[in-house]
């Protein structure tokens, strides 16, 4: 005899079919796992059984609906994550980053990268400085995708200052997407490398993933959001303060940059270095410095960075 019941009104005609899965495969797994009765009555899902099982199943369906609104479908692996109540283990600093995309994982390839990934897991605000090719942006995007698809956050916001082009957005042709594309393309490329094109398109259309220039962050408060600021060496003190104070409840920020490649005027202090000096040592804030040893692009990239770091050389003519 059931001792409790709960109802979930459906929001649109196909919602029950998508929640129940192909040939009701999802709902069968949920019944087996939680021990509650689940039936469809008209446009309402009815859950009955012992009170703990009903509560657990109701919460499960709410999380499934959140995934459905975000992704448009509930894959078997997504349901498996929801049914497994154990938190993901992060005991190893070198543990791979699960993207929940056809079993695709990204693994830190150097000790420095492993420290960086572990720092993101443990802290709400992480600054990462390092040369081109050391993985600072790529790994941050991978951790953002992991947080989104494991339901740790509701959305991802990828941000970049536009100063390096020496142009103001208002003087560029086209709509906003056309304007920001040259500046934000590296962030989009990283995400496209991890997820299929249709998934990225769906995320952007549904405002689950935003890719915006830094100037468009003013006045916002972002809750339950994974925010990445790339090329942060090109921010001013004022811009960095504005950006960091966008953080809301349940959010995480990763700030990346290369202090040797600033495009700011010589008399302007980089907001990246300024923020690190001011905030280093605060609980929940960490600073990770990667080096040439962490460069994982083409073999020549490490040699190129090393050659430029050694300083100017005499240019031979003729």
C-alpha positions in Angstrom: 0.0 0.0 0.0 1.6 3.3 -1.1 2.2 5.7 1.8 3.1 8.8 -0.2 2.6 10.3 -3.7 3.8 13.3 -5.8 2.7 14.7 -9.1 4.8 16.5 -11.8 2.7 18.5 -14.3 4.2 18.3 -17.8 5.3 21.5 -19.5 5.0 20.5 -23.2 3.5 17.5 -25.2 6.7 15.6 -25.8 8.2 16.0 -22.3 6.9 12.7 -21.0 8.3 10.8 -23.9 11.7 12.5 -23.5 11.7 11.9 -19.7 10.6 8.3 -19.9 13.2 7.5 -22.6 13.1 5.2 -25.7 10.6 2.5 -25.1 10.3 3.8 -21.4 13.9 2.6 -20.8 14.6 5.6 -18.5 11.6 5.1 -16.3 12.3 1.4 -15.9 15.8 2.1 -14.6 14.4 4.7 -12.2 11.8 2.3 -10.8 14.4 -0.4 -10.3 16.8 2.0 -8.6 14.4 3.9 -6.3 11.5 1.4 -5.8 8.7 3.9 -6.6 5.8 3.5 -8.9 5.9 6.0 -11.9 2.9 6.3 -14.2 1.6 8.9 -16.7 -1.9 10.1 -16.2 -2.9 12.6 -18.8 -0.4 15.4 -18.7 0.9 14.6 -15.2 3.5 12.2 -14.0 2.4 10.5 -10.8 4.9 9.0 -8.4 3.7 6.7 -5.5 5.5 4.6 -2.9 7.3 4.9 0.4 7.9 8.5 1.3 11.7 8.5 0.9 11.5 6.8 -2.5 8.9 9.3 -3.7 11.0 12.3 -2.6 14.1 10.9 -4.2 12.3 10.1 -7.4 10.6 13.6 -7.5 14.0 15.3 -7.1 15.5 13.0 -9.8 12.8 14.0 -12.3 13.4 17.7 -11.5 17.1 17.3 -12.3 16.1 15.4 -15.5 13.9 18.2 -16.6 16.8 20.7 -16.0 19.0 18.5 -18.3 16.2 18.3 -20.8 15.8 22.1 -20.9 19.5 22.5 -21.3 20.4 19.7 -23.7 17.1 18.8 -25.4 17.6 15.1 -24.7 18.6 12.8 -21.7 21.3 10.4 -22.7 21.8 7.1 -20.8 25.1 8.3 -19.4 23.4 11.4 -18.0 20.7 9.3 -16.3 23.5 7.0 -14.9 25.1 10.1 -13.3 21.9 11.1 -11.7 21.1 7.6 -10.4 24.6 7.4 -8.9 24.3 9.5 -5.8 28.1 9.2 -4.9 30.1 12.4 -5.7 32.8 12.2 -8.2 36.1 11.3 -6.8 38.9 13.9 -7.1 41.5 12.2 -4.9 44.1 12.2 -7.6 45.5 15.5 -8.9 46.2 13.9 -12.2 42.7 12.6 -12.6 41.2 13.0 -16.0 38.4 15.5 -16.8 35.2 13.7 -17.8 33.3 15.6 -20.5 30.4 13.1 -20.5 30.6 13.2 -24.3 30.8 9.7 -25.7 33.2 8.7 -22.9 35.6 11.5 -23.9 38.0 12.6 -21.2 40.9 15.1 -21.1 43.9 14.4 -18.9 46.4 16.9 -17.6 49.7 16.1 -19.4 52.2 17.7 -17.0 52.5 18.0 -13.2 51.9 21.8 -13.6 48.6 21.1 -15.5 47.6 18.6 -12.9 48.1 21.1 -10.1 46.0 23.6 -12.1 43.1 21.2 -12.6 43.1 20.3 -8.9 43.2 24.0 -7.9 40.1 24.6 -10.0 38.3 21.7 -8.3 39.2 23.0 -4.8 38.8 26.8 -5.2 36.1 29.2 -6.3 38.6 31.7 -7.8 41.7 30.6 -9.6 44.3 32.8 -11.4 46.5 31.0 -13.9 49.5 32.6 -15.5 51.6 30.9 -18.2 53.0 31.1 -21.8 51.1 30.3 -24.9 50.4 26.6 -25.4 50.6 25.5 -21.7 46.9 24.6 -21.6 45.6 27.3 -19.3 42.6 28.1 -21.4 41.9 24.7 -22.8 41.8 23.0 -19.3 39.7 25.8 -17.9 37.1 25.2 -20.6 37.2 21.5 -20.0 36.6 22.0 -16.3 33.7 24.3 -17.2 32.1 21.6 -19.5 32.6 19.1 -16.7 30.9 21.3 -14.2 28.0 22.0 -16.5 27.3 18.4 -17.5 27.7 17.2 -13.9 25.0 19.7 -12.8 27.5 21.7 -10.6 26.6 24.9 -12.5 23.7 26.0 -14.7 25.7 27.8 -17.4 29.1 28.8 -18.7 30.2 32.3 -19.5 33.4 32.7 -21.5 34.9 36.2 -21.5 37.8 38.0 -23.2 38.9 41.6 -23.5 39.0 43.1 -27.0 41.9 45.4 -26.4 44.5 43.4 -28.2 43.1 44.2 -31.6 43.5 48.0 -31.0 39.8 48.5 -32.0 36.6 49.3 -30.1 33.7 47.0 -30.7 31.5 49.8 -31.8 33.7 50.4 -34.9 33.6 46.9 -36.1 31.1 45.8 -38.8 28.1 43.5 -38.3 26.0 42.3 -35.3 27.3 41.4 -31.9 28.2 37.8 -32.9 30.2 39.1 -35.9 31.9 41.7 -33.7 33.0 39.5 -30.9 33.9 36.5 -33.0 37.5 37.5 -33.8 38.2 38.1 -30.1 36.5 35.1 -28.7 37.2 32.5 -31.4 39.9 30.7 -29.3 37.4 30.0 -26.5 34.8 28.7 -29.0 37.5 26.6 -30.7 38.3 25.0 -27.4 34.7 24.1 -26.7 34.1 22.8 -30.2 37.1 20.5 -29.7 35.3 18.9 -26.7 31.7 18.8 -27.8 30.0 18.2 -31.1 28.9 21.2 -33.1 25.2 20.7 -32.6 25.6 20.5 -28.9 27.6 23.7 -28.7 25.0 25.4 -31.0 22.2 24.2 -28.8 23.9 25.5 -25.7 24.5 28.9 -27.2 20.9 29.2 -28.6 19.5 28.3 -25.1 21.9 30.8 -23.4 23.5 27.9 -21.5 26.9 29.0 -22.9 27.6 32.7 -23.4 30.7 33.9 -25.2 31.0 37.7 -24.6 33.5 40.5 -24.6 34.5 41.9 -21.2 32.7 45.2 -21.7 29.4 43.3 -21.8 29.8 42.0 -18.2 29.1 45.3 -16.5 26.1 45.3 -14.2 25.5 41.6 -14.2 25.5 39.1 -11.3 26.0 35.4 -12.3 24.8 32.7 -10.0 25.6 29.0 -10.4 27.9 29.9 -13.4 31.4 28.8 -14.4 33.1 32.0 -15.7 36.4 32.1 -17.5 38.2 35.3 -18.3 40.9 34.7 -20.9 43.8 37.0 -21.9 43.4 38.7 -18.5 46.7 40.5 -18.8 44.9 42.9 -21.1 42.5 44.1 -18.4 43.0 47.2 -16.4 42.6 47.4 -12.6 39.1 48.8 -13.0 38.0 46.2 -15.5 39.3 43.3 -13.4 37.5 44.6 -10.3 34.3 44.9 -12.3 34.7 41.4 -13.7 35.5 39.6 -10.4 32.5 41.3 -8.6 30.1 39.6 -11.1 30.5 36.4 -9.1 27.3 35.2 -7.5 26.2 32.3 -5.3 27.4 28.9 -6.5 29.7 30.3 -9.1 33.4 29.6 -10.0 35.8 31.9 -11.8 39.0 31.0 -13.6 41.2 33.9 -14.8 44.0 33.1 -17.3 46.7 35.2 -18.9 50.3 35.6 -20.0 51.9 38.6 -18.2 54.6 38.7 -20.9 52.1 39.4 -23.7 50.2 42.4 -22.5 48.8 44.8 -25.1 48.0 47.6 -22.7 49.7 51.0 -22.9 53.0 51.1 -21.1 51.8 53.3 -18.3 48.8 51.1 -17.5 49.1 48.3 -14.9 47.8 45.0 -15.9 44.7 44.0 -13.9 45.9 40.4 -13.8 49.1 41.2 -11.8 47.3 43.7 -9.7 44.5 41.2 -8.7 47.0 38.5 -7.9 48.9 40.8 -5.6 45.7 42.0 -3.9 43.9 38.6 -3.5 46.6 36.0 -3.1 46.3 34.3 0.2 42.5 34.8 0.6 40.7 31.5 1.4 39.1 30.1 -1.8 41.5 32.0 -4.0 44.5 30.3 -5.6 47.3 31.3 -8.1 48.8 28.7 -10.4 51.9 29.6 -12.6 52.6 27.4 -15.5 55.9 27.5 -17.4 57.5 26.4 -20.7 57.7 22.9 -19.3 53.9 22.8 -19.5 53.6 23.6 -23.2 51.9 20.8 -25.0 51.4 22.2 -28.5 53.8 21.5 -31.3 57.4 20.8 -30.2 58.5 24.1 -31.8 56.2 26.2 -29.6 58.3 25.5 -26.5 61.5 26.5 -28.4 59.8 29.7 -29.8 58.7 30.8 -26.3 62.1 30.1 -24.9 63.9 32.0 -27.7 61.7 35.1 -27.1 62.1 34.9 -23.3 65.8 35.1 -23.7 65.5 38.7 -24.8 66.5 40.7 -28.0 69.1 39.5 -30.4 71.1 41.3 -32.9 69.4 41.2 -36.3 71.8 40.6 -39.1 71.3 42.5 -42.4 72.0 41.2 -45.8 
